Amino acid sequence: MFETLRTEIRDGVFVITLTRPDEYNTITPALRNDLAAAIDAGEAAASAHVILLRAEGPAFCAGYGLDWSTTAAAKERTVGDSPSQMQEEGAAAGARHPVWDSVADMSMIGWFVEVYMKLWYARKPTISAVQGWCIGGGTDMVLCSDIIIAGEGASFGYPPARVWGIPTTAMWVYRLGLERAKRYLLTGDEIPAPEAAATGLVLECVPDEDLEAHAFAFARRMAQVPTNQLVMLKLLCNQTAENMGFASSRTLGVLFDGIARHTQEGLDFVDRAAQAGFRQAVRERDDPFGDYGSRAR
């Protein structure tokens, strides 16, 4: 039924498992579409009270897939043109390189964000069990869950904050508060799972080998509560963030993400990726910070 994930219902828990371990469960249009349909199915399943999102392999989600996420960006510029060449071309460059359409861009990335937000706006509680990397776009997704449980070897972060990205779902401030959110977003630094639990980014950190069983046991415990109670309690809690301007923050995040991909630095990053490969461009971006090395968006 699905290309990138599978689903099952056990003991009142609707389990969604991402199944692209060799690709580190990176985000693609196919995953976006499958995840939307799976969450909707979990919402519709009368026998399920809780939705649990997990993943196979060494990483929960290493961000957006390299195979498609830079293709459109690269097409906006001719490979080999330097920024100075483009400036000299003036109006001619505008004819060769399509002008960025901010509304179209918001619609494109907004489609992904709407799917991530299904975890937030689902009437039923959503829990995510995270192992390995959960970075870049992976955090846009997982931070929309109501509860996050991480294996002790997991790590979170938003390295595209250094260039070429802004957190689209804007969840960082609501989970961490102003100062801690700024501390991580203004550096793009890694957050190891124990630190993520200590700062409140995630609920708790457990041994890696216990993650699946622990997360499922927690979800099953929650599933014993009547669905109508869970729906009301979740809405009560979420309304606090809504009243704090969550929707406005998210709209700004989606817009700023597009702008970040079209600043001079963002365009230079795409050019470098076209010339040397995306992994090398990411390595050059992140190596001065000494934490992520060649990890991708």
Secondary structure, DSSP 4 states (H G I P E B T S, - for coil): --SSEEEEEETTEEEEEE--GGGTT-B-HHHHHHHHHHHHHHHH-TT-SEEEEEE-SS-SB-SB-HHHHTHHHHHTS-TT--HHHHHHHTHHHHHHSPPP-HHHHHHHHHHHHHHHHHHHH-SS-EEEEE-SEEETHHHHHHTTSSEEEEETT-EEE-GGGGTT---SS--HHHHH-HHHHHHHHTTT--EEHHHHHHHTSSSEEE-GGGHHHHHHHHHHHHHTS-HHHHHHHHHHHHHHHHHTTHHHHHHHHHHHHHHHTTSHHHHHHHHHHHHH-HHHHHHHHHGGGTS-TT---
